Amino acid sequence: MPHSVRTPRVPKVMLAVFLALSAFGSAAHARTNDEAASTVLVFGDSLSAAYGMASEQGWVRLLDARLAERGWRAVNASMSGETSSGGVSRLPAALREHRPRLVLLELGANDALRGLPLDMLERNLLRMTELSTQQGAEVVLIGMQMPPNFGSDFTRLFSAVYERVAAQSGARLLPFLLEPIAEDRSLFQADQIHPTVAAQSRIADHVWAVLDPLVGAAQAVDAP
C-alpha cells in the first residue's frame, strides 16, 4: 500500500496570524483602489449635507453613483449650518485628507441668513478657491440666491459676490444650486428652505451638467 501523505499541521497561532495578514492585505488593496479614484470634494452647508433625510438620498450621493461609473468618487465634507468663515477653517484639512481633483464649493447662504458682511463672504470664498487651486484642484463655485423678502438690493449684491469671485479666481460658476426647483414649493420641506428627497435628483442633474465636462476633460488628460 502506498504511504499516506500527512498534511502538516499549522499551529493555531500561526494560522491566526496568517488570516489576519490576509485580511489586512485585502483591506489595504481596497483602500489603494479607493484612493486611486479621482475625487470630487463637495464642500457646502445643509443644502449639500442631505438635511432632513438619509445621506444616501441626497444629491451628493446621487452624484457619487454617476462618478463611480467613470472611475471617480464624491466625498461629501458638507456641514449643516456652515458659514464661509467656518469653511475657511475646515477646508485645509479636507484638502490634505482627500487630495481632490475637483472641489464643489457651496457656501454663503448661512452668511446671508445671519446678516454677516458680504465683503467677508467674498474674502472667504476667494481664500477657499485659492487654497483649492494651490492644492491642484479645479473649483466649481456653486452660488445661491436669497428670497425676495431680503430686498432687491441685497439679493442683487449677494449674487454679485459669486460672480466676482468666479471672475477673479477662474473658478467655474453654477449661479444657483436650487434653480431647477426654486419655483416649485412642493419640492421643499416644511421649513421652505431645504429641498425634499424628491428634489435631489433634479439638483444632481443640475450640478452634473457642469461637472460632467470637467470630469471628461480630466480623463482626457490622464489618458495614455
C-alpha positions as CSV (number, residue, x, y, z in Angstrom):
1,M,0.0,0.0,0.0
2,P,1.3,3.5,-0.8
3,H,2.3,5.5,2.2
4,S,-0.2,8.2,3.1
5,V,0.9,11.7,3.0
6,R,0.1,13.7,6.1
7,T,-0.7,17.4,5.7
8,P,1.5,19.4,8.0
9,R,-0.4,20.9,10.9
10,V,-0.3,24.6,11.1
11,P,-0.1,25.8,14.7
12,K,-3.2,27.8,15.7
13,V,-1.2,30.9,16.5
14,M,0.5,30.9,13.1
15,L,-2.9,30.3,11.3
16,A,-4.4,33.3,13.2
17,V,-1.5,35.5,12.1
18,F,-1.8,34.3,8.5
19,L,-5.5,35.1,8.4
20,A,-5.0,38.5,10.0
21,L,-2.3,39.4,7.5
22,S,-4.6,38.2,4.6
23,A,-7.4,40.3,5.8
24,F,-5.1,43.3,6.2
25,G,-3.8,42.8,2.7
26,S,-7.3,42.7,1.3
27,A,-8.3,45.8,3.2
28,A,-5.1,47.6,2.1
29,H,-5.9,46.7,-1.5
30,A,-9.4,48.0,-1.2
31,R,-8.1,51.3,0.2
32,T,-5.5,51.6,-2.5
33,N,-8.2,51.2,-5.2
34,D,-10.4,53.7,-3.4
35,E,-7.6,56.2,-3.1
36,A,-6.7,55.7,-6.7
37,A,-10.1,57.0,-7.8
38,S,-10.1,60.7,-8.6
39,T,-12.0,62.6,-6.0
40,V,-14.6,65.4,-6.2
41,L,-14.8,67.1,-2.8
42,V,-18.2,68.7,-2.1
43,F,-17.8,71.4,0.5
44,G,-21.0,73.0,1.5
45,D,-23.7,73.5,4.1
46,S,-27.0,71.8,4.8
47,L,-28.2,72.1,1.2
48,S,-25.4,69.6,0.3
49,A,-25.4,67.7,3.6
50,A,-28.7,65.9,2.9
51,Y,-30.5,67.8,5.7
52,G,-33.7,66.1,6.8
53,M,-33.1,62.9,5.0
54,A,-30.8,59.9,5.0
55,S,-27.3,60.7,3.5
56,E,-27.8,58.2,0.7
57,Q,-30.8,60.2,-0.5
58,G,-29.0,63.5,-1.0
59,W,-27.8,64.9,-4.3
60,V,-24.2,64.3,-3.5
61,R,-24.7,60.6,-3.1
62,L,-26.6,60.5,-6.3
63,L,-23.7,62.3,-8.0
64,D,-21.3,59.8,-6.5
65,A,-23.1,57.0,-8.2
66,R,-22.6,58.7,-11.6
67,L,-19.0,59.4,-10.8
68,A,-18.4,55.8,-9.9
69,E,-19.3,54.8,-13.4
70,R,-16.4,57.0,-14.6
71,G,-13.9,55.6,-12.0
72,W,-14.3,58.7,-9.8
73,R,-15.9,59.3,-6.4
74,A,-17.5,62.1,-4.5
75,V,-16.6,62.9,-0.9
76,N,-19.1,65.0,1.0
77,A,-17.5,67.3,3.5
78,S,-20.6,69.5,3.9
79,M,-21.8,70.6,7.3
80,S,-25.2,71.9,8.3
81,G,-25.1,75.5,9.5
82,E,-21.7,76.1,8.0
83,T,-20.6,79.7,7.1
84,S,-17.9,80.8,4.9
85,S,-15.7,81.5,7.9
86,G,-16.1,78.0,9.2
87,G,-15.4,76.7,5.7
88,V,-12.0,78.6,5.6
89,S,-11.1,76.9,8.9
90,R,-12.1,73.4,7.8
91,L,-11.0,73.3,4.2
92,P,-7.3,72.9,4.5
93,A,-7.7,69.6,6.5
94,A,-10.2,68.3,4.0
95,L,-7.9,69.1,1.1
96,R,-5.0,67.3,2.8
97,E,-7.1,64.3,3.6
98,H,-8.8,63.8,0.3
99,R,-6.5,65.4,-2.3
100,P,-9.4,66.2,-4.7
101,R,-9.1,66.8,-8.4
102,L,-12.3,69.0,-8.3
103,V,-13.8,71.0,-5.5
104,L,-17.5,71.9,-5.5
105,L,-17.7,74.9,-3.2
106,E,-21.3,75.6,-2.0
107,L,-21.3,78.1,0.9
108,G,-22.7,81.6,1.6
109,A,-26.4,81.1,2.4
110,N,-25.8,80.9,6.1
111,D,-23.7,84.1,6.0
112,A,-26.7,85.9,4.5
113,L,-29.2,84.4,6.9
114,R,-27.1,85.5,9.8
115,G,-26.5,89.0,8.4
116,L,-22.8,88.6,8.1
117,P,-21.0,91.2,5.9
118,L,-20.9,90.4,2.2
119,D,-17.3,91.6,1.9
120,M,-16.3,89.0,4.4
121,L,-18.1,86.3,2.4
122,E,-16.3,87.4,-0.7
123,R,-12.9,87.3,1.0
124,N,-13.6,83.8,2.4
125,L,-14.8,82.4,-0.9
126,L,-11.7,83.8,-2.6
127,R,-9.5,82.3,0.0
128,M,-11.1,78.8,-0.4
129,T,-10.8,78.9,-4.1
130,E,-7.1,79.9,-3.7
131,L,-6.5,77.1,-1.2
132,S,-8.1,74.6,-3.6
133,T,-6.1,75.6,-6.6
134,Q,-2.9,75.7,-4.7
135,Q,-3.5,72.0,-3.9
136,G,-4.1,71.4,-7.6
137,A,-7.8,71.1,-7.7
138,E,-10.2,72.9,-10.1
139,V,-13.1,74.7,-8.4
140,V,-16.8,74.9,-9.2
141,L,-18.3,77.7,-7.3
142,I,-22.0,77.0,-6.6
143,G,-24.0,80.1,-5.9
144,M,-27.2,80.8,-4.0
145,Q,-29.9,83.3,-4.3
146,M,-31.8,85.0,-1.5
147,P,-35.6,85.2,-1.5
148,P,-37.3,88.5,-2.4
149,N,-38.1,89.3,1.2
150,F,-34.4,90.1,1.7
151,G,-34.9,93.1,-0.6
152,S,-33.9,93.6,-4.2
153,D,-30.7,95.5,-3.4
154,F,-29.4,92.8,-1.1
155,T,-30.3,89.9,-3.3
156,R,-28.5,91.6,-6.2
157,L,-25.4,92.3,-4.2
158,F,-25.4,88.8,-2.8
159,S,-25.5,87.2,-6.2
160,A,-22.8,89.5,-7.5
161,V,-20.4,88.2,-4.8
162,Y,-20.3,84.8,-6.6
163,E,-19.8,86.4,-10.0
164,R,-16.8,88.4,-8.8
165,V,-15.2,85.5,-7.0
166,A,-15.5,83.3,-10.1
167,A,-14.1,86.1,-12.4
168,Q,-11.2,86.8,-10.0
169,S,-10.3,83.1,-9.3
170,G,-11.1,81.5,-12.6
171,A,-13.5,79.1,-10.9
172,R,-16.4,77.7,-12.9
173,L,-19.7,79.2,-11.7
174,L,-23.0,77.5,-11.2
175,P,-25.0,80.6,-10.3
176,F,-27.9,79.0,-8.3
177,L,-27.9,75.5,-6.8
178,L,-31.7,75.3,-6.5
179,E,-32.6,76.8,-9.9
180,P,-34.4,73.6,-11.2
181,I,-36.7,73.5,-8.2
182,A,-36.9,77.1,-6.9
183,E,-40.4,77.8,-8.3
184,D,-42.0,74.6,-7.1
185,R,-42.6,75.0,-3.3
186,S,-43.9,71.4,-3.1
187,L,-40.2,70.3,-3.5
188,F,-39.2,72.0,-0.3
189,Q,-39.5,70.7,3.3
190,A,-41.8,72.2,5.8
191,D,-39.3,74.9,6.6
192,Q,-39.5,76.1,2.9
193,I,-35.7,76.3,2.9
194,H,-34.4,72.7,2.4
195,P,-35.3,70.6,-0.6
196,T,-37.1,67.3,-0.2
197,V,-35.9,63.9,-1.2
198,A,-38.0,64.2,-4.4
199,A,-35.9,67.3,-5.4
200,Q,-32.5,65.7,-5.0
201,S,-32.3,64.0,-8.4
202,R,-33.1,67.3,-10.2
203,I,-30.4,69.1,-8.2
204,A,-27.9,66.3,-9.1
205,D,-28.8,66.7,-12.8
206,H,-28.2,70.4,-12.5
207,V,-24.8,70.0,-10.9
208,W,-23.8,67.2,-13.2
209,A,-24.3,69.4,-16.3
210,V,-21.3,71.4,-15.1
211,L,-19.3,68.6,-13.6
212,D,-19.6,66.1,-16.5
213,P,-17.4,68.0,-19.0
214,L,-14.8,68.8,-16.3
215,V,-14.5,65.1,-15.5
216,G,-14.3,64.2,-19.1
217,A,-11.5,66.8,-19.7
218,A,-9.6,65.5,-16.7
219,Q,-9.9,61.9,-18.0
220,A,-8.6,63.0,-21.4
221,V,-5.5,64.5,-19.8
222,D,-5.0,61.2,-17.9
223,A,-5.4,59.0,-21.0
224,P,-2.2,57.5,-22.3
